[in-house]
């Protein structure tokens, strides 16, 4: 294993830990879209000085930046809906658990990846974990649909982000301009939805919003750098070990009950992702 690959996997693992805390903080807010708007505003404020320092990106990079912004905006809307209709400890493992499966399937179609027996075993284990979680009474049909859609969109933005980072002259160029432009759609959607109530909603959720904003930066920026240093499948799979962390956070921070089925499902999803990582390391 090269130093670059090891560093990429370490960044992905760090992203997994901070991502679980960021999602739990989002769930704790009263208005999920307002908290999401705070996240985007924090990212915009952080990215602005870097974008001004770097200057305009190459013309051919705008396509990937635009695609990434569009997919992320849709993902954020579905994610906020998912956490509105479902418990965090039910929705989060399914949303994250589907990502390695979708990444593997789309990797075959889009990137020409091949799956060996170890990878197939990992996908089977993840599927078993998802089935256990999906049968939880805390997850309604609408909640399951939202969680699955979130997982699919996570895969889509992972592939688009990987293309963008690798097409850029350096990772920071893509990251800075992505964060800058991505800071606009969600606050604008909040304004359109809430009108004159927007300021009051932002003020009410300022604490979870700023906390989630900082945690989101700590979670996603390292993942973007990792996509330029390690295979996209390995990065996506390693980030999904956040499932167990999410279950613990949901129980401790959000006071959600963890039954045997959720614990079993979370362990299976995590075991499956670790199997996928092992397959990537041995390939």
DRENLOMI-587504 format. One record per residue: residue number from 1; residue in one letter; x, y, z of N, C-alpha, C in turn. Coordinates in nm, 2 decimals, padded with zeros to 4 digits. Layout:
BEGIN
   num   residuo     n.px     n.py     n.pz    ca.px    ca.py    ca.pz     c.px     c.py     c.pz
   NUM         A        X        Y        Z        X        Y        Z        X        Y        Z
...
***
This chain:
BEGIN
   num   residuo     n.px     n.py     n.pz    ca.px    ca.py    ca.pz     c.px     c.py     c.pz
     1         X    00.08   -00.12    00.00    00.00    00.00    00.00    00.09    00.12    00.00
     2         X    00.07    00.21   -00.10    00.15    00.33   -00.11    00.11    00.44    00.00
     3         X    00.20    00.53    00.02    00.17    00.64    00.12    00.04    00.72    00.08
     4         X    00.03    00.74   -00.05   -00.08    00.82   -00.10   -00.21    00.75   -00.07
     5         X   -00.22    00.62   -00.10   -00.34    00.54   -00.08   -00.37    00.53    00.07
     6         X   -00.27    00.51    00.15   -00.29    00.50    00.30   -00.34    00.64    00.35
     7         X   -00.29    00.75    00.30   -00.34    00.88    00.34   -00.49    00.90    00.30
     8         X   -00.52    00.85    00.18   -00.65    00.87    00.13   -00.75    00.79    00.21
     9         X   -00.72    00.66    00.25   -00.80    00.58    00.33   -00.82    00.64    00.47
    10         X   -00.71    00.70    00.53   -00.72    00.76    00.66   -00.81    00.88    00.66
    11         X   -00.80    00.96    00.55   -00.90    01.07    00.54   -01.04    01.03    00.53
    12         X   -01.06    00.92    00.45   -01.20    00.86    00.44   -01.25    00.82    00.58
    13         X   -01.16    00.75    00.66   -01.20    00.71    00.79   -01.24    00.83    00.88
    14         X   -01.15    00.93    00.88   -01.18    01.06    00.95   -01.31    01.12    00.91
    15         X   -01.34    01.11    00.78   -01.46    01.16    00.73   -01.58    01.08    00.78
    16         X   -01.57    00.95    00.80   -01.67    00.87    00.85   -01.72    00.91    00.99
    17         X   -01.62    00.94    01.07   -01.65    00.98    01.21   -01.72    01.11    01.22
    18         X   -01.66    01.21    01.15   -01.72    01.34    01.15   -01.85    01.35    01.08
    19         X   -01.87    01.27    00.98   -02.00    01.26    00.91   -02.11    01.22    01.00
    20         X   -02.09    01.12    01.08   -02.19    01.07    01.17   -02.24    01.18    01.26
    21         X   -02.14    01.25    01.32   -02.18    01.36    01.41   -02.25    01.48    01.33
    22         X   -02.21    01.51    01.21   -02.28    01.61    01.13   -02.42    01.57    01.10
    23         X   -02.45    01.45    01.07   -02.58    01.40    01.04   -02.67    01.41    01.17
    24         X   -02.61    01.36    01.28   -02.69    01.37    01.40   -02.72    01.51    01.44
    25         X   -02.63    01.60    01.42   -02.66    01.74    01.45   -02.77    01.80    01.36
    26         X   -02.77    01.76    01.24   -02.88    01.80    01.15   -03.01    01.75    01.19
    27         X   -03.01    01.62    01.24   -03.14    01.56    01.28   -03.19    01.63    01.41
    28         X   -03.10    01.69    01.49   -03.14    01.75    01.62   -03.21    01.89    01.60
    29         X   -03.19    01.95    01.48   -03.25    02.08    01.46   -03.40    02.07    01.44
    30         X   -03.47    02.18    01.47   -03.62    02.19    01.46   -03.66    02.19    01.31
    31         X   -03.60    02.27    01.23   -03.63    02.28    01.09   -03.51    02.23    01.01
    32         X   -03.52    02.11    00.95   -03.41    02.05    00.89   -03.35    02.13    00.77
    33         X   -03.44    02.20    00.69   -03.39    02.28    00.58   -03.32    02.40    00.63
    34         X   -03.36    02.46    00.74   -03.29    02.57    00.80   -03.15    02.53    00.85
    35         X   -03.14    02.42    00.91   -03.01    02.37    00.95   -02.92    02.34    00.83
    36         X   -02.98    02.28    00.72   -02.91    02.26    00.60   -02.86    02.39    00.54
    37         X   -02.94    02.50    00.55   -02.90    02.63    00.49   -02.78    02.68    00.57
    38         X   -02.78    02.66    00.70   -02.66    02.71    00.78   -02.54    02.63    00.74
    39         X   -02.55    02.50    00.71   -02.44    02.42    00.67   -02.38    02.48    00.54
    40         X   -02.47    02.51    00.44   -02.42    02.56    00.32   -02.36    02.70    00.33
    41         X   -02.42    02.79    00.42   -02.36    02.92    00.44   -02.23    02.92    00.50
    42         X   -02.21    02.82    00.60   -02.07    02.80    00.66   -01.97    02.76    00.55
    43         X   -02.01    02.67    00.46   -01.92    02.63    00.36   -01.89    02.74    00.26
    44         X   -01.99    02.82    00.23   -01.97    02.93    00.14   -01.87    03.03    00.20
    45         X   -01.89    03.07    00.32   -01.80    03.16    00.39   -01.66    03.11    00.40
    46         X   -01.64    02.98    00.42   -01.51    02.92    00.42   -01.44    02.91    00.29
    47         X   -01.52    02.89    00.18   -01.46    02.87    00.05   -01.43    03.00   -00.02
    48         X   -01.50    03.11    00.02   -01.49    03.23   -00.06   -01.34    03.28   -00.06
    49         X   -01.27    03.29    00.05   -01.13    03.34    00.04   -01.04    03.25   -00.05
    50         X   -01.06    03.12   -00.04   -00.98    03.03   -00.12   -01.01    03.04   -00.27
    51         X   -01.14    03.06   -00.30   -01.18    03.08   -00.44   -01.12    03.21   -00.50
    52         X   -01.12    03.32   -00.42   -01.06    03.44   -00.46   -00.91    03.43   -00.48
    53         X   -00.85    03.35   -00.40   -00.70    03.33   -00.41   -00.67    03.25   -00.53
    54         X   -00.75    03.14   -00.55   -00.72    03.05   -00.66   -00.75    03.11   -00.80
    55         X   -00.86    03.19   -00.80   -00.90    03.24   -00.93   -01.00    03.15   -01.00
    56         X   -01.05    03.19   -01.12   -01.15    03.11   -01.19   -01.09    02.97   -01.23
    57         X   -01.17    02.87   -01.22   -01.12    02.73   -01.26   -01.12    02.72   -01.41
    58         X   -01.05    02.62   -01.46   -01.05    02.60   -01.61   -01.19    02.58   -01.66
    59         X   -01.21    02.62   -01.79   -01.35    02.62   -01.85   -01.41    02.48   -01.85
    60         X   -01.33    02.38   -01.87   -01.38    02.24   -01.88   -01.42    02.18   -01.74
    61         X   -01.38    02.25   -01.63   -01.41    02.21   -01.50   -01.55    02.25   -01.46
    62         X   -01.61    02.35   -01.52   -01.74    02.41   -01.48   -01.85    02.30   -01.50
    63         X   -01.84    02.21   -01.59   -01.94    02.11   -01.61   -01.94    02.02   -01.49
    64         X   -01.83    01.98   -01.44   -01.83    01.89   -01.32   -01.87    01.97   -01.19
    65         X   -01.83    02.09   -01.18   -01.88    02.17   -01.07   -02.03    02.19   -01.07
    66         X   -02.08    02.22   -01.19   -02.23    02.24   -01.20   -02.30    02.11   -01.17
    67         X   -02.25    02.00   -01.22   -02.31    01.87   -01.19   -02.31    01.83   -01.05
    68         X   -02.19    01.86   -00.98   -02.18    01.83   -00.84   -02.28    01.91   -00.76
    69         X   -02.29    02.04   -00.79   -02.38    02.13   -00.71   -02.52    02.08   -00.73
    70         X   -02.56    02.04   -00.85   -02.70    02.00   -00.87   -02.73    01.87   -00.80
    71         X   -02.64    01.77   -00.80   -02.67    01.64   -00.74   -02.67    01.66   -00.59
    72         X   -02.58    01.75   -00.53   -02.57    01.77   -00.39   -02.70    01.84   -00.34
    73         X   -02.75    01.94   -00.42   -02.87    02.01   -00.38   -02.99    01.92   -00.37
    74         X   -03.00    01.83   -00.46   -03.11    01.73   -00.46   -03.09    01.63   -00.34
    75         X   -02.97    01.59   -00.32   -02.94    01.50   -00.21   -02.97    01.57   -00.08
    76         X   -02.94    01.69   -00.06   -02.97    01.76    00.07   -03.12    01.78    00.09
    77         X   -03.20    01.80   -00.01   -03.34    01.81    00.01   -03.40    01.67    00.05
    78         X   -03.36    01.56   -00.02   -03.41    01.43    00.02   -03.36    01.39    00.16
    79         X   -03.24    01.43    00.19   -03.18    01.40    00.32   -03.26    01.46    00.43
    80         X   -03.29    01.59    00.42   -03.37    01.66    00.52   -03.51    01.60    00.53
    81         X   -03.57    01.56    00.42   -03.70    01.49    00.43   -03.69    01.36    00.50
    82         X   -03.58    01.28    00.47   -03.56    01.15    00.54   -03.55    01.17    00.69
    83         X   -03.48    01.27    00.74   -03.47    01.29    00.88   -03.60    01.35    00.95
    84         X   -03.69    01.40    00.86   -03.81    01.45    00.91   -03.91    01.34    00.94
    85         X   -03.91    01.23    00.85   -04.01    01.13    00.86   -03.96    01.00    00.93
    86         X   -03.83    01.00    00.97   -03.78    00.87    01.03   -03.68    00.90    01.14
    87         X   -03.67    00.80    01.23   -03.57    00.81    01.33   -03.43    00.81    01.27
    88         X   -03.34    00.88    01.33   -03.20    00.88    01.28   -03.14    00.75    01.28
    89         X   -03.16    00.67    01.38   -03.09    00.54    01.39   -03.15    00.44    01.30
    90         X   -03.27    00.47    01.24   -03.32    00.38    01.13   -03.29    00.43    01.00
    91         X   -03.30    00.56    00.97   -03.27    00.61    00.84   -03.12    00.62    00.80
    92         X   -03.04    00.66    00.90   -02.90    00.68    00.87   -02.83    00.55    00.82
    93         X   -02.84    00.43    00.89   -02.77    00.31    00.85   -02.82    00.26    00.71
    94         X   -02.95    00.28    00.68   -02.99    00.24    00.55   -02.94    00.33    00.44
    95         X   -02.95    00.46    00.46   -02.89    00.56    00.36   -02.75    00.53    00.33
    96         X   -02.67    00.51    00.44   -02.53    00.49    00.42   -02.50    00.35    00.38
    97         X   -02.58    00.25    00.42   -02.56    00.11    00.38   -02.58    00.08    00.23
    98         X   -02.67    00.16    00.17   -02.70    00.14    00.03   -02.58    00.19   -00.06
    99         X   -02.51    00.28   -00.01   -02.41    00.35   -00.09   -02.30    00.26   -00.15
   100         X   -02.24    00.17   -00.07   -02.15    00.07   -00.13   -02.21   -00.01   -00.24
   101         X   -02.33   -00.05   -00.22   -02.40   -00.13   -00.32   -02.42   -00.05   -00.45
   102         X   -02.48    00.07   -00.44   -02.50    00.15   -00.56   -02.36    00.19   -00.63
   103         X   -02.26    00.22   -00.54   -02.13    00.25   -00.60   -02.07    00.14   -00.68
   104         X   -02.08    00.02   -00.62   -02.03   -00.10   -00.69   -02.10   -00.12   -00.82
   105         X   -02.23   -00.11   -00.83   -02.31   -00.14   -00.95   -02.28   -00.03   -01.05
   106         X   -02.29    00.10   -01.01   -02.26    00.21   -01.10   -02.11    00.21   -01.15
   107         X   -02.02    00.16   -01.06   -01.88    00.15   -01.09   -01.86    00.06   -01.21
   108         X   -01.94   -00.05   -01.21   -01.93   -00.15   -01.32   -01.98   -00.08   -01.45
   109         X   -02.09   -00.01   -01.45   -02.15    00.05   -01.57   -02.07    00.17   -01.61
   110         X   -02.04    00.26   -01.52   -01.98    00.39   -01.56   -01.83    00.38   -01.57
   111         X   -01.76    00.31   -01.47   -01.62    00.31   -01.47   -01.55    00.18   -01.52
   112         X   -01.64    00.08   -01.55   -01.58   -00.04   -01.60   -01.52   -00.13   -01.49
   113         X   -01.56   -00.11   -01.36   -01.50   -00.18   -01.25   -01.54   -00.33   -01.26
   114         X   -01.46   -00.41   -01.19   -01.50   -00.56   -01.19   -01.50   -00.60   -01.04
   115         X   -01.60   -00.68   -01.01   -01.62   -00.73   -00.87   -01.57   -00.87   -00.85
   116         X   -01.48   -00.89   -00.75   -01.44   -01.02   -00.72   -01.53   -01.09   -00.62
   117         X   -01.49   -01.21   -00.57   -01.58   -01.28   -00.48   -01.59   -01.21   -00.34
   118         X   -01.48   -01.15   -00.30   -01.48   -01.08   -00.17   -01.57   -00.96   -00.18
   119         X   -01.57   -00.88   -00.29   -01.66   -00.77   -00.30   -01.80   -00.81   -00.30
   120         X   -01.83   -00.92   -00.37   -01.97   -00.97   -00.38   -02.02   -01.02   -00.24
   121         X   -01.93   -01.08   -00.16   -01.96   -01.12   -00.03   -01.99   -01.00    00.06
   122         X   -01.92   -00.89    00.04   -01.94   -00.77    00.12   -02.08   -00.71    00.09
   123         X   -02.11   -00.71   -00.04   -02.24   -00.66   -00.08   -02.36   -00.74   -00.03
   124         X   -02.34   -00.87   -00.02   -02.44   -00.96    00.03   -02.46   -00.93    00.18
   125         X   -02.35   -00.91    00.25   -02.36   -00.89    00.40   -02.43   -00.75    00.42
   126         X   -02.40   -00.65    00.34   -02.46   -00.52    00.35   -02.61   -00.53    00.33
   127         X   -02.65   -00.61    00.23   -02.79   -00.63    00.19   -02.86   -00.69    00.31
   128         X   -02.80   -00.79    00.37   -02.86   -00.85    00.49   -02.89   -00.75    00.60
   129         X   -02.79   -00.66    00.62   -02.80   -00.56    00.73   -02.91   -00.46    00.70
   130         X   -02.92   -00.42    00.57   -03.02   -00.33    00.53   -03.16   -00.39    00.54
   131         X   -03.17   -00.52    00.51   -03.30   -00.59    00.53   -03.34   -00.59    00.68
   132         X   -03.25   -00.62    00.76   -03.28   -00.61    00.91   -03.33   -00.48    00.95
   133         X   -03.26   -00.37    00.91   -03.30   -00.24    00.94   -03.43   -00.20    00.88
   134         X   -03.45   -00.24    00.76   -03.57   -00.20    00.69   -03.70   -00.26    00.76
   135         X   -03.68   -00.37    00.83   -03.80   -00.43    00.89   -03.83   -00.36    01.03
   136         X   -03.74   -00.27    01.07   -03.77   -00.20    01.19   -03.90   -00.12    01.19
   137         X   -03.98   -00.13    01.30   -04.11   -00.06    01.30   -04.09    00.09    01.30
   138         X   -03.97    00.14    01.33   -03.95    00.29    01.33   -03.94    00.35    01.20
   139         X   -03.94    00.26    01.09   -03.92    00.31    00.96   -04.04    00.29    00.87
   140         X   -04.11    00.40    00.83   -04.23    00.38    00.75   -04.19    00.36    00.60
   141         X   -04.29    00.32    00.52   -04.26    00.31    00.37   -04.20    00.43    00.31
   142         X   -04.25    00.55    00.35   -04.20    00.68    00.30   -04.05    00.70    00.35
   143         X   -04.03    00.66    00.48   -03.90    00.67    00.54   -03.80    00.58    00.47
   144         X   -03.84    00.46    00.43   -03.75    00.37    00.36   -03.72    00.42    00.22
   145         X   -03.82    00.47    00.15   -03.80    00.53    00.02   -03.70    00.65    00.03
   146         X   -03.72    00.73    00.13   -03.63    00.85    00.14   -03.49    00.81    00.17
   147         X   -03.47    00.71    00.26   -03.34    00.66    00.29   -03.27    00.59    00.17
   148         X   -03.35    00.52    00.10   -03.29    00.45   -00.02   -03.25    00.56   -00.13
   149         X   -03.33    00.66   -00.15   -03.30    00.76   -00.24   -03.18    00.84   -00.19
   150         X   -03.17    00.86   -00.06   -03.05    00.93   -00.01   -02.92    00.85   -00.04
   151         X   -02.93    00.72   -00.02   -02.82    00.63   -00.06   -02.78    00.64   -00.20
   152         X   -02.88    00.63   -00.29   -02.85    00.64   -00.43   -02.79    00.78   -00.47
   153         X   -02.84    00.88   -00.42   -02.78    01.02   -00.45   -02.64    01.03   -00.39
   154         X   -02.62    00.97   -00.27   -02.48    00.97   -00.22   -02.38    00.90   -00.31
   155         X   -02.42    00.79   -00.37   -02.34    00.73   -00.47   -02.32    00.82   -00.59
   156         X   -02.43    00.88   -00.64   -02.42    00.97   -00.76   -02.32    01.09   -00.73
   157         X   -02.33    01.15   -00.62   -02.24    01.27   -00.59   -02.10    01.22   -00.57
   158         X   -02.08    01.10   -00.51   -01.95    01.04   -00.49   -01.88    01.03   -00.63
   159         X   -01.95    00.97   -00.73   -01.89    00.95   -00.86   -01.86    01.08   -00.93
   160         X   -01.96    01.18   -00.92   -01.94    01.31   -00.98   -01.82    01.38   -00.92
   161         X   -01.82    01.38   -00.78   -01.71    01.45   -00.71   -01.58    01.39   -00.75
   162         X   -01.57    01.26   -00.76   -01.44    01.19   -00.79   -01.40    01.24   -00.93
   163         X   -01.49    01.25   -01.03   -01.46    01.29   -01.16   -01.41    01.44   -01.16
   164         X   -01.48    01.52   -01.08   -01.44    01.66   -01.07   -01.31    01.69   -01.01
   165         X   -01.28    01.62   -00.90   -01.15    01.63   -00.83   -01.04    01.59   -00.92
   166         X   -01.06    01.48   -01.00   -00.95    01.43   -01.08   -00.93    01.51   -01.21
   167         X   -01.04    01.58   -01.25   -01.03    01.67   -01.37   -00.97    01.80   -01.34
   168         X   -00.97    01.84   -01.22   -00.92    01.97   -01.18   -00.76    01.98   -01.18
   169         X   -00.71    02.09   -01.20   -00.56    02.10   -01.19   -00.50    02.07   -01.05
   170         X   -00.58    02.09   -00.95   -00.55    02.04   -00.81   -00.69    02.03   -00.74
   171         X   -00.69    01.94   -00.63   -00.81    01.92   -00.56   -00.87    02.04   -00.50
   172         X   -00.79    02.14   -00.45   -00.84    02.25   -00.38   -00.92    02.34   -00.48
   173         X   -00.88    02.35   -00.61   -00.96    02.43   -00.70   -01.10    02.38   -00.71
   174         X   -01.12    02.25   -00.73   -01.26    02.20   -00.74   -01.33    02.22   -00.61
   175         X   -01.27    02.19   -00.49   -01.33    02.19   -00.36   -01.38    02.33   -00.33
   176         X   -01.29    02.43   -00.35   -01.32    02.57   -00.32   -01.44    02.62   -00.40
   177         X   -01.44    02.60   -00.53   -01.55    02.65   -00.62   -01.68    02.57   -00.60
   178         X   -01.66    02.44   -00.57   -01.78    02.36   -00.54   -01.85    02.41   -00.42
   179         X   -01.78    02.43   -00.31   -01.84    02.48   -00.19   -01.89    02.62   -00.20
   180         X   -01.83    02.71   -00.28   -01.88    02.84   -00.30   -02.01    02.84   -00.37
   181         X   -02.02    02.77   -00.48   -02.15    02.77   -00.56   -02.25    02.69   -00.49
   182         X   -02.21    02.58   -00.42   -02.31    02.49   -00.35   -02.37    02.56   -00.23
   183         X   -02.32    02.68   -00.19   -02.37    02.75   -00.08   -02.50    02.83   -00.11
   184         X   -02.53    02.83   -00.24   -02.65    02.92   -00.28   -02.78    02.85   -00.29
   185         X   -02.79    02.73   -00.35   -02.93    02.67   -00.37   -03.01    02.64   -00.25
   186         X   -02.95    02.58   -00.14   -03.03    02.55   -00.03   -03.09    02.67    00.05
   187         X   -03.00    02.77    00.08   -03.05    02.89    00.14   -03.16    02.96    00.06
   188         X   -03.14    02.95   -00.08   -03.25    03.01   -00.17   -03.38    02.93   -00.16
   189         X   -03.37    02.80   -00.15   -03.49    02.72   -00.14   -03.56    02.75   -00.01
   190         X   -03.48    02.77    00.10   -03.54    02.80    00.23   -03.62    02.93    00.22
   191         X   -03.56    03.03    00.15   -03.62    03.16    00.14   -03.75    03.15    00.06
   192         X   -03.75    03.07   -00.05   -03.87    03.05   -00.13   -03.98    02.98   -00.05
   193         X   -03.94    02.88    00.02   -04.04    02.81    00.10   -04.10    02.89    00.22
   194         X   -04.01    02.96    00.29   -04.05    03.02    00.41   -04.08    03.17    00.41
   195         X   -04.03    03.24    00.30   -04.06    03.38    00.29   -04.01    03.46    00.41
   196         X   -04.10    03.54    00.46   -04.06    03.63    00.57   -04.02    03.55    00.70
   197         X   -04.05    03.42    00.71   -04.02    03.35    00.83   -03.87    03.30    00.82
   198         X   -03.80    03.32    00.71   -03.67    03.26    00.69   -03.57    03.31    00.80
   199         X   -03.57    03.44    00.83   -03.48    03.49    00.93   -03.51    03.43    01.07
   200         X   -03.63    03.42    01.10   -03.67    03.36    01.23   -03.63    03.21    01.24
   201         X   -03.65    03.14    01.13   -03.61    03.00    01.13   -03.46    02.98    01.15
   202         X   -03.39    03.06    01.08   -03.24    03.06    01.09   -03.19    03.09    01.23
   203         X   -03.26    03.19    01.29   -03.22    03.23    01.43   -03.25    03.12    01.53
   204         X   -03.36    03.05    01.51   -03.40    02.94    01.60   -03.31    02.83    01.59
   205         X   -03.25    02.80    01.47   -03.16    02.68    01.46   -03.02    02.72    01.44
   206         X   -02.98    02.84    01.49   -02.84    02.89    01.47   -02.74    02.79    01.54
   207         X   -02.78    02.74    01.66   -02.68    02.66    01.73   -02.65    02.53    01.66
   208         X   -02.76    02.45    01.63   -02.73    02.32    01.56   -02.68    02.35    01.42
   209         X   -02.73    02.46    01.36   -02.68    02.49    01.22   -02.53    02.52    01.21
   210         X   -02.48    02.60    01.30   -02.34    02.63    01.30   -02.26    02.51    01.33
   211         X   -02.31    02.43    01.43   -02.23    02.31    01.47   -02.23    02.21    01.35
   212         X   -02.34    02.19    01.29   -02.35    02.10    01.17   -02.26    02.16    01.06
   213         X   -02.26    02.29    01.04   -02.17    02.35    00.94   -02.03    02.32    00.96
   214         X   -01.98    02.33    01.08   -01.84    02.30    01.10   -01.81    02.16    01.09
   215         X   -01.90    02.07    01.14   -01.88    01.93    01.13   -01.89    01.88    00.98
   216         X   -01.97    01.94    00.91   -01.98    01.91    00.77   -01.86    01.94    00.69
   217         X   -01.80    02.05    00.72   -01.67    02.08    00.66   -01.56    01.98    00.69
   218         X   -01.56    01.94    00.82   -01.46    01.85    00.87   -01.49    01.71    00.81
   219         X   -01.61    01.68    00.77   -01.65    01.55    00.72   -01.63    01.54    00.57
   220         X   -01.67    01.64    00.50   -01.67    01.62    00.35   -01.55    01.67    00.28
   221         X   -01.48    01.77    00.33   -01.36    01.82    00.26   -01.25    01.71    00.26
   222         X   -01.23    01.64    00.37   -01.13    01.53    00.37   -01.17    01.42    00.27
   223         X   -01.31    01.39    00.26   -01.35    01.29    00.17   -01.32    01.33    00.02
   224         X   -01.34    01.46   -00.01   -01.31    01.50   -00.15   -01.16    01.49   -00.18
   225         X   -01.07    01.52   -00.08   -00.93    01.50   -00.10   -00.90    01.35   -00.12
   226         X   -00.97    01.27   -00.04   -00.95    01.12   -00.04   -00.98    01.07   -00.18
   227         X   -01.09    01.12   -00.25   -01.13    01.07   -00.38   -01.02    01.09   -00.48
   228         X   -00.93    01.19   -00.46   -00.82    01.21   -00.55   -00.69    01.12   -00.52
   229         X   -00.70    01.05   -00.40   -00.58    00.98   -00.36   -00.61    00.82   -00.35
   230         X   -00.73    00.78   -00.35   -00.76    00.64   -00.33   -00.88    00.60   -00.43
   231         X   -00.90    00.47   -00.46   -01.01    00.43   -00.54   -01.14    00.47   -00.48
   232         X   -01.23    00.52   -00.57   -01.36    00.57   -00.53   -01.44    00.47   -00.45
   233         X   -01.43    00.34   -00.49   -01.51    00.24   -00.42   -01.46    00.22   -00.27
   234         X   -01.32    00.22   -00.26   -01.27    00.20   -00.12   -01.30    00.32   -00.03
   235         X   -01.30    00.44   -00.09   -01.33    00.56   -00.01   -01.48    00.56    00.03
   236         X   -01.57    00.52   -00.06   -01.71    00.52   -00.03   -01.74    00.41    00.07
   237         X   -01.68    00.30    00.06   -01.70    00.19    00.15   -01.65    00.22    00.29
   238         X   -01.53    00.28    00.30   -01.47    00.31    00.43   -01.56    00.42    00.50
   239         X   -01.61    00.51    00.43   -01.70    00.62    00.49   -01.82    00.56    00.56
   240         X   -01.87    00.44    00.51   -01.99    00.38    00.56   -01.97    00.31    00.69
   241         X   -01.85    00.30    00.74   -01.83    00.25    00.88   -01.89    00.35    00.98
   242         X   -01.93    00.47    00.93   -02.00    00.57    01.02   -02.13    00.52    01.07
   243         X   -02.18    00.40    01.01   -02.31    00.35    01.05   -02.31    00.32    01.20
   244         X   -02.21    00.25    01.25   -02.21    00.21    01.39   -02.20    00.34    01.48
   245         X   -02.11    00.43    01.43   -02.10    00.56    01.51   -02.23    00.63    01.52
   246         X   -02.31    00.63    01.40   -02.44    00.69    01.40   -02.54    00.62    01.49
   247         X   -02.53    00.49    01.50   -02.62    00.42    01.59   -02.60    00.47    01.74
   248         X   -02.47    00.47    01.78   -02.43    00.51    01.91   -02.48    00.66    01.94
   249         X   -02.45    00.75    01.84   -02.49    00.89    01.86   -02.64    00.90    01.87
   250         X   -02.71    00.83    01.79   -02.86    00.83    01.79   -02.91    00.79    01.93
   251         X   -02.85    00.69    01.99   -02.89    00.64    02.12   -02.86    00.74    02.23
   252         X   -02.73    00.79    02.22   -02.68    00.88    02.33   -02.73    01.02    02.32
   253         X   -02.71    01.08    02.20   -02.75    01.22    02.18   -02.90    01.25    02.16
   254         X   -02.96    01.16    02.08   -03.10    01.19    02.04   -03.20    01.10    02.12
   255         X   -03.14    01.02    02.21   -03.23    00.94    02.30   -03.32    00.85    02.22
   256         X   -03.28    00.80    02.11   -03.36    00.70    02.04   -03.33    00.56    02.08
   257         X   -03.43    00.48    02.09   -03.41    00.34    02.14   -03.35    00.25    02.04
   258         X   -03.24    00.18    02.08   -03.18    00.08    01.99   -03.23   -00.06    02.03
   259         X   -03.31   -00.12    01.94   -03.35   -00.25    01.96   -03.25   -00.35    01.90
   260         X   -03.27   -00.48    01.92   -03.17   -00.58    01.88   -03.16   -00.58    01.73
   261         X   -03.27   -00.56    01.66   -03.27   -00.56    01.51   -03.18   -00.45    01.45
   262         X   -03.19   -00.33    01.51   -03.11   -00.22    01.46   -02.96   -00.24    01.49
   263         X   -02.93   -00.29    01.60   -02.79   -00.32    01.64   -02.74   -00.43    01.54
   264         X   -02.82   -00.54    01.52   -02.77   -00.64    01.43   -02.76   -00.59    01.29
   265         X   -02.85   -00.51    01.24   -02.84   -00.45    01.11   -02.72   -00.36    01.09
   266         X   -02.70   -00.28    01.19   -02.58   -00.19    01.19   -02.45   -00.27    01.18
   267         X   -02.44   -00.37    01.26   -02.32   -00.46    01.26   -02.30   -00.53    01.13
   268         X   -02.41   -00.57    01.07   -02.40   -00.64    00.94   -02.35   -00.54    00.83
   269         X   -02.41   -00.42    00.83   -02.37   -00.32    00.73   -02.22   -00.29    00.75
   270         X   -02.18   -00.27    00.87   -02.04   -00.24    00.89   -01.95   -00.35    00.85
   271         X   -01.99   -00.48    00.89   -01.91   -00.59    00.85   -01.90   -00.60    00.70
   272         X   -02.01   -00.57    00.63   -02.00   -00.58    00.48   -01.91   -00.47    00.42
   273         X   -01.91   -00.35    00.48   -01.82   -00.25    00.43   -01.68   -00.28    00.45
   274         X   -01.65   -00.34    00.57   -01.51   -00.38    00.60   -01.47   -00.49    00.50
   275         X   -01.56   -00.58    00.46   -01.53   -00.68    00.37   -01.49   -00.63    00.23
   276         X   -01.57   -00.52    00.19   -01.54   -00.45    00.07   -01.40   -00.39    00.07
   277         X   -01.37   -00.33    00.19   -01.24   -00.27    00.20   -01.13   -00.37    00.19
   278         X   -01.15   -00.49    00.25   -01.05   -00.59    00.25   -01.03   -00.64    00.10
   279         X   -01.14   -00.65    00.03   -01.13   -00.68   -00.11   -01.05   -00.58   -00.19
   280         X   -01.07   -00.45   -00.16   -01.00   -00.35   -00.23   -00.85   -00.35   -00.20
   281         X   -00.82   -00.38   -00.07   -00.68   -00.39   -00.03   -00.60   -00.51   -00.09
   282         X   -00.68   -00.62   -00.12   -00.62   -00.74   -00.17   -00.61   -00.74   -00.32
   283         X   -00.69   -00.65   -00.38   -00.70   -00.64   -00.53   -00.57   -00.60   -00.59
***
